[in-house]
Amino acid sequence: MMITIREKYNQEAAPEMKKKFKLKNDLSLPKIEKVVVNIGIGKFLKDASLVKEITQSIAMITGQKPLLTKAKKSIAGFKIREGLEVGLKVTLRKRRMWDFLDRLILSAIPRVRDFRGIKKTSVDRSGNLNIGIKEHLIFPEILPEQVKSIFSFQITVVTNAKNREKGMDLFRRLGFPIEAEN
């Protein structure tokens, strides 16, 4: 049976990081707090059926219904008005978060063509990981025959790591395919 990312964190990553960073308290260990999935639907706004399909696809991928996000201010260059629905957002925590990360790392990312690893620059100064997914078809829940249009989305894995080094170490220990140091 496959070991889940949560089990890997509790059994391997946490004790090793505690030793490496010389931490006395378990609560000071870097850990994943939430995963935010964000989809821009600006180019699909003219077709309500496509927005509905994207909403259903994201609900299938994440296991949670997405929240419609609205534009905070008008931008004439993008033909956006304040209050116009421009995106979908899902925030995953606890069990759904761990299940989503398992599917992302173990089944979705290996299906990406010509994948060479997540770039090191994807981890920011606060130790959070930002990944852009070009095709939602990499997730096994989505059947390619039933898809009218392919869309991309962003995944942000938020940690409580204090810096980039601790965040990078956490992701590597959990099995995220981050490209090796040169």
N, C-alpha and C positions, 0 to 999 in steps of 0.2 A: 504494500500500500504506500502511496505517495505521502511524504511528510508535507503538511501544509505550512504556509509562511508563518502563521501564528505560532505553530509548534516549534518551527525553526527559530523564531525569535526567542521564545521562552526557554528552550532547551540549549541552544547553541550561542546565538548572537548576544543575548543579554549577559550571560556569565563572562563571555570573552571580552565584551566591551567594558564591563565593570572592572576587569583586571587591567586592560589596556589603558583606560583613561583614569585609573586609580580612584574610582568612585566608591564611596562607602554606602550611600543610600540608593536603593533600587529606584526611587522616584526621580532621581537625577539622571537616570539612563536615557539616552535618546530613544524615542519611540514614535511610531506613526500615529498621528492624532486623527486625521481625516483625509479623504480623497475627494477632490472636487472635479467633476466632469463638466466641461463647458463647450457648448456648440453655438456657433454663430449661424443664424438662419436668415440673415439679411437678403441673400440672393434667392431664397426660396419663398419669400413673403407673398409674392404674387399668386402662388398656387397653394391654396389652403390644404389640399389633399397631400401635398408633399410635406408640409409642416406636420400634419397628423401622422404621416408615415415615419418621419424622423423622430417624433415624440414616442411612437410605439417602439421603434428600434432601440432608442436609448433606454426605454423602460425595460426592454428585454435584456439588454446588455448589462445594465446596472442592478436590475431587480427593484427599481424604485421609480415612481413617476417624476419626470422633470418639472422644474419650476420655470415659467416663462419670465425672462428678464426684459426690462424695458429700457429704452434709451434715456439717459439722465439729462442730455441736452441735445439740441438740434445741431446737425452738421450738414450744411448745404451741399458740400462736395460729395458726400455719400448718400444724399437724398434721404436723410434721416430726420425725423421730427421728434421732439421731446415726447416721451410716453409711448412711442412706437415699439412694438414687440420685436426685439432684434436677436434674441438668443434663448437658449435653454440651459438650465444649470441643475446638476444633481450633486448633493453633498452626501457622501457615504461615511458612516461611522460604525464602529464596533463590528458586529458579525458580517454585515453586508460589505463593509470595507475590506475585511480579510478575504471574503469569498471572491470579491471583484479582483483583488490583487493576485489571488491564486490563479484565476482564469487569465488575467492579463499576462502574467509572467510564464505560466506553464503551457498555455495553449494559444493565446493571441499573438504575442510577440514572435514566437518561433514561426508563425505563418507569414510574416512580413518578408517580401522579396528583397534580396540583397541586403539583409540586415547585418550590420557589423557591430552592433552594440549601441547603447544609449551614450550620447556624447557627454563628456565630463562637464562641459559648460551648461548642461541641463540642470545641474544642482546649483542653486543660488547661494548667496552669502549666509542665509539663515538655515541652510541645510535642507531646503525643500526641493523636490524634484518636479520638473515640468517636462511633459512629453507631449509631442504633437502626433496624432494618429491621422495619416492621410486617407485611409479607406476604412470605413467601419466594418467592412466585410471580413476583416481578420478575426473577428470574434465568431466562435462556432455557433452561437445562438442565431446568427443571421444567415438565412438561406439566400444565396446569390440570385436564384431564379425569381424570387419574390420581390426583389428590390427594383424600384423605378429609377432612383438616382443615388449615387454614391456621395457621401458627405464626410468631412473631416471634423475632428474635435480635439480638444486639449484635455490632458489629464494633469492635475496638480496633486502631488502627494505631499501633504503638509506634515512636518515633524516638529518636535519640540527641541531639536538639536540647536545648540547655541551657535554653531559655526558650520562652515562648509565641510571641514575635515570630518567632524562627527557624523554629519548627514551622509557623506559619501561612504564612510565606514559602515554605517547602518545598512544602506542600500546594498553594498557589496556582500555583507554577511547574510542578508536575506535572499540573495540569489538574483538580484536585478542585474541584467546583462549590461553593465556599464563598461565602456571600453577601457582597456588596461592603460596604466601609466607608461609614458614613453621615457 
